Each structure stands twice: as structure tokens, then as C-alpha cells.
Amino acid sequence: MARRGAADDAEDRAHWARRSACANEDIDRLFVRGKAQNEAKKVCRTCPVALQCLAEALDNHVEFGVWGGLTERERRALLRRRPDVTSWYDLLLGIARGGTRAG
Ligand code: SF4
């Protein structure tokens, strides 16, 4: 398997949304409130860029909507549990690529 380089990472960070499962959805469906988010996040189950999406929301402290298959409440809990993480993108994508959980 070919190794990923810095150029691949930059491309991924810039353009992951083009490959999203919700690219052709009504985006308002993902910005519902409360328990409706549990239904809305079902689209994320098959999303090939769910980790990139989640990392984007966590790194930028996005408060509203479903991102990366997590509700607002779930993301807040994750941020509270791991205040030490400086780059969720590096942590999540690193784990997915076989790295460690150090963050
Ligand atoms: S993880 Fe969910 S919200 Fe994020 S891009 Fe994929 S389908 Fe859309």
C-alpha cells in the first residue's frame, strides 16, 4: 500500500466534504435540535469521511448540528473528556491509519 504524504493530508483536509454522504442531502436536516439529532445522524453511518467531519467540528468547536455522526451533546462530552487534544484531525485520522491514541 502506498504511504500517505503531506500533500495527501492537505488535500484531505481541504476537500473531504466533497465525498460526504450528506453532500446531496438537505443540509437543514443535520441542524435540527435536541433528540431529533439522533434521527438525523443516521446518514453519517455510511459516510466515508465521518472522521474528517467530526475532527472539523471538534477542532473548531462547532456547537450546532450533527457532525461526524455525533450530536452537539456528544461532541461537548468528548471535548470535556479530552481537553488535552490539540488536533482532533491528527488524533482521529492517526488512529484510523494505525497510529496511537496519544493525541
Ligand atoms: S459525517 Fe454526517 S454530517 Fe459529516 S459529512 Fe458525513 S454524513 Fe455529513
Boltz pocket constraint, residues with backbone or C-beta under 6 A from the ligand:
constraints:
  - pocket:
      binder: B
      contacts: [[A, 17], [A, 20], [A, 21], [A, 22], [A, 23], [A, 30], [A, 41], [A, 43], [A, 44], [A, 47], [A, 48], [A, 49], [A, 50], [A, 51], [A, 53], [A, 54], [A, 66], [A, 67], [A, 68], [A, 69]]
      max_distance: 6.0
